[in-house]
Amino acid sequence: MTPHEIDPAHTDTDSAHRLSLVDRNRLQTWFLGILAFSMILFLLVQARFILISLVIAIILFSLTADAINAFSKLRIGSWKITNWLASMGAFTMIAVLLLTLSGIVISQVNAVVTTTVGYTDQAITAISRLAAWISPEAEQMVETSIRSIEVSGYLSTLAGQASNLLSATTLVILFVGFMFAERLWFNTKLENLLHDKAKARRVGRIIHSIVRRVNHYLLVKTAVSVATAIAVYALMEGFGLDFAGPMAILTFVLNYIPSVGSIIATILLGLVALIQVPEPATALLVFVIAGMVQFVLGSVIDPMLMGRALRVSSFGIIISLAFWGALWGIPGMFLAVPIMVAAMIVCSHIPSARPVAVLLSREGLPEIEEAGTLPEEDTRVRQAAE
């Protein structure tokens, strides 16, 4: 059969058939992707208690990994600190620290629950005074609405949530213990799993990049949060206000939530001051001073110490906060930034997922740590951006 004898209608039918198969495969791929994403979301929600504890344990383990390696190289005379001894010391320190912090938080929550009942009427009066600036009718409506709320029920729920903290702490300690037991064999398992030493080293560099940047972020956040908590404690003690300890702890915790955490802490501090002092001007002064402290430490000192370690988009942080907050609640908002940093670094090393890393990065230049350097083109663009 010559080319002139080929039926054009038959050729068009084959092309249409091939196109229909491509569209069907594409539709099937999208359907399977949506189904897999839905299953992952379902598992994230249903197993959130265990997953949150596991993520916190991984972060605590990564924070101490470099310290263990440094201690294992020390010598005291002829005696050398072994890796096993350094790991046991780090695990003991983590366990004691977590149990101590849990005990402090539980005792402070119980103190707040016990004392808050006596401030109920003062709180209603103070909030009604704020509504009176709008109109007298608004003051009466707000007071009636607040009195209809069963404060005791919410306080009992708060006390119950605080008691669950001990269970979560125990689970985190167990996870950390198992990770310390497995850390000596991690590199060997990685090589045997990938069957390629070069790939194993590349994965190791990716993990090291994630650990390094998340550790730097957490260390800076912890230092800034401690300084802010001390300033809040001194401020409340200086004005003779109650709940100085609980508010300092609450400020320390909320500062780990980017952007919105410091705002919430400042507003709560202003409300606590408004409840306790008779003059609104004094409460406003406390609110302004706390806001200045948060601004200086959070918007000036924090970025200065953070440097270029956290190269993520501000809009991406907000999206991550909303997503993980919807899935895991307040603990998810604490873990949103570390998870986002890890996802950005992993996606930057996967060619098909690199557009996601570009969107998550601050300057559109996600870090790629191949042999400890960046591509020459990215370096030039980075220098131009600076």
N, C-alpha and C positions, 0 to 999 in steps of 0.2 A: 504494500500500500504506500503510495507516494504521499508527501505532505499535503498535496492539493486534494487528496481523497479523504483526509481526516474530516470528520463531521464537526463543524464548529459548535453545534448545539451540544454534542457529547462532551466537548472540552469544557464548555461553560457549566455543564452539570457537574463534572468532576471538581471544578474550582469551587462551585457553591457548596458541594459536599465537604470538601476540605475546610472551607471557612466555617461551616456549621460545626464540624468536629472541634476546631480551635475554640470557637465561642463556647461550646459545651464544656470543654476542658477548663477554660478560664472561669466559667460560671461555677463549675464543680470545685475549683481551687478556692474561689472566694467563699463558697458555702462552707467548705471544710475549715477555712481559716476563721470564719465567724463562729463556727461551732466550737473549735478549739479555744478561741478567746473566751467564749462564754463559759466553757468548762473550767478554764483557769481562774476566771473571776469567781465562779462558784466555790472552787477549792480554797481560794484566798480568803473568802468570807467565812466559810465553814470551819476552816482550820486556823483562824487568825490568832488564837491564843498561843498555839504551839509555834506558828510561824513568826509571830512577833518576838517571842522568847528566843527563837533560833537566831533571828537577825541581830538581836541585842547581844547574844552570846558570841556571834561571829565578830561583831565590832569590838567587844571587850577582848576577845582573843587576839585580834589583829593589833590592838593597841599595845599589847604586851609582848608580841612576837619579837620585835626588834630589841626590846629591852632584855629579853631572855638571851638572845644571841650575843648581846654585849656582855652580859654578866658571865656567860659560859666561857668567855675568853679571858676572864680575870684570873689572876694567880695571887694567892696569899702565901708567900714563902714558897715552899715546895708543894703546897696543896692547891689544887685547881678546882674551881667550882664547876661541877659537871652540868651538862645540859639537863639531865633528869632533876638534879637538885634545884636548878634555877626555875624549871617548870613547876615543881612542887611549891616553891616559894611564891611564884606569881599566882598560881591557883589559890593558895591560901590567902594571899593578900586580896584577891578579887572577891573570894567568898566572904571574908570578914568585912570588907568595904560595903558589899551589897547588903549584907544582913544588917550592918550598922545604919546605913542610909534608910533601909526599909523600916527599921525600928524608929528612927527619928521622924520619918514621914507619918507613920501610924500614930505616934504620940502627939504630933502637932495637929493632925486631923481630929483626933479625939478631943484635944484641947479646944479647937475651934468649934466643934459640935457642942461641947459643954458650955462654952461661953456665948455662942451666938444667940442662944435662946433669950438671954438677958438683953440683947441688943435689938430684938425684933421690933419693938415699938419705936425705938430711936431710928431704926433704918426706914420704917414706913414714914415717919415724920420728915426725915431728911429728904427722901425721894419726893414726897408730896410738896416740899418747899421748892424743889426744882420745877415741878409741874406748875406751881403757882405763878411762875414768871410768865407762863402762857396765858392763863385765865383762872379765876377762882373755880369755875366749873371743872376745868382739867384737874385741879388739885383734888377735888372731891372724887372725881372719877378714878384717878390713879390710886388714891388711898383705898377706895372700895375694892378695886381690882386686886391690889396687893394683899389685902386682908383675906381675900377669898382663896389665896394660895396656901396650901398646907406645907408650911416650912418644915415641920417635924418629919414629914415623909421624905423630903429631899435630903435632910440631914442624915436620916437613917440609911438612905441609899448611899450617901457619900461615905459613911462609916463602913458600910458593907464592901464598897469598892476598895477602900483602903486595906481592909483585911485580906482581900484577894491578892494584894500586892505581895504578901509573903509567899503565896503559892507560886506566883510568877517568878519571884526571886529564886526560889528553890529550883525551879525548872531551868532557869538560866545558868545557875551554878552547875547543875548536872551536865548541861550541854557544853559548857566551857571545860569541864573536867574531861569529857570524852574527846574534845578537840585537842587538849594538851596531850592526851594519851596517844593520839594518832599523828601528831605533828612531825615526829621523827621519821615517819615512813611516807610522808606526803609526796616528796619528790620521786621516790621510787615507784609509788603507785601511779603517779602522773605519767612517768615514762612508760610503764607497762601498759597503761590504759591507751596511750596514743601510739605506741609502737614506733616512736620516732623521737630521738633526743632533741633534735632541732625544734620540732613542734612543742615538745615539753618545755624547752627553755623559753619559747615564745609565749606560751600560756603562762609560764611563771613570771615573765616580765609584765604581762597584762595584770596579773593578780597583784604583783608588787606595786604597779602604778595605782591601782585602785586603793590598796592599803595605805600607800604613802599619802595620797591626796585626802582620803577620808580621815586618816589620823590627824593630819595637819588641820583640817577643818574642825574636828572635834576638840583638839587641844586648844585652838584659838577660841572657839565658842565657850569652852569650859572656863578659860581664864577670864574672858569678858563677862560671862554670867556670874562668876564668883565676885568680881569687882562690882558689878551692878547690885548683886544681892547684899554685899557689905554696905554699899552706899544707901540702899533702901532701909536696911536695918538701922544704920546710924541716923537717917532722916526721921524715921518714926520714933526712935528713942529720944532724939533731940526735941521733938514736939510733944513727947509724953503720951504717945498713942499706944493702944493695945495692939496685939497681933503682930508685933514687930518680927518675931521669929517666923510664924507661918507666912507672912507676906514676903519675907526675904527668900524663903524656900520656894514659894510660888513664883517669884520673879526669876529666880535661878532656873527653874524648870521651863517656864514660858519663853525665856530667851533663846532656847534651842529651836523654837519655831520661828523661821525667818519671817521678817516683815511684820506679820500680824501679832506675834507673841509679845513683843515689847509694848505694842499699843494696848493690848488687852491688859497687861500687867500694870501699866500706868493708869488706865481707866479704873481698874479695880482698887488701886491704891488711893486714887482720888475719892472713890465712893466710901472706902473704909474711913478715910479722914473726915469726910462730910458727915458720916454717921456719929462720930465720936466728939467732934468739936461743935460748939454752938454757933460760931461765926463762920458763914460761908467763905469769907475772905481768907481765913486761915486754911481751910480745906483747898481753896484755889491756889494758895501759895505752895502747899505741899504738892499739889498736882503739877504746878509749873516747874518746881525744882526737880521732881521725879522725871518729868518729861525732858528737861535739860540734861539730866544724867544719862537717860536712855539715848538721847540724840548724840551726845559726845562719845559715849562708849560704843554705841551700836553703829553710828553713821560715820564716825571719824576714826576711832581706834581700831574697831573691828576690821574695816577694809584695809587699813594700813598693815595690820598684822597678818591678814589673810593673804595679801600679795596676789600672786597669779596662780595660787594653788587651786582656787575654786573658779574654774573657767566655765561656768554654766550660765545660761540665760536667765535673767530675772523673771521674764514671763514664763519660762519653763518651770522655775521654782514655784510660781503661783499655781500653775496647772498641776504640778506634782503634789503640792499641798492639798489641793482640792481632791485629786484622785485618791491618794492614800488616806486622806482624812475620811472620805466617803467609805472606803473599804475597811479600814482598821481604826477609825475614830482618832482620838487624840494621840495615842501611840504612833499611829501611821503618820501624823503630821511631824512628829519628832524624827522619824526615820526617812521622811520624804527626800531630803537632800542627799544623804549618803546613798540611798538607792538610786537616785537620779544620776549621781556622779558615776557609780558603778555601771549603770546602763549606758551612759554616754561613752565611757572608755571601751566597753565591750563592743558597742556598735561601731566605734571608729576603727576597729580592727577587722570588721566583717564588711567586705566591699558592697554587698547588696543592702546592708543596713547603715552604711555611712551617711546617707541623707538624714537619717534620724539623729545621728550624732552631731551633724552640722546644725540642725535645728535646735538641739539642746545646748550647744555651746554658746558662749557669750559673744564671740567675734566671728562665728562661723568657721573656727579653726580648732576642731577637737584635737586633743593631744594624741600623737602616735609615737610611742616610745620604741622604735626599732633601733637597737644598738645604742640607745640612750640619746638619739638625735632626732630632729625633725627633718622632713624633706626640705630641700633647698628652696623650693618655690614657696612653701608655707612660711619659711623663715623670712623671706623677703616681704611677704604680705604682712607678717606679724610686725616687722620693723616699721613698715609704712603705717600700720595702725597705731603704733606707739608714737 
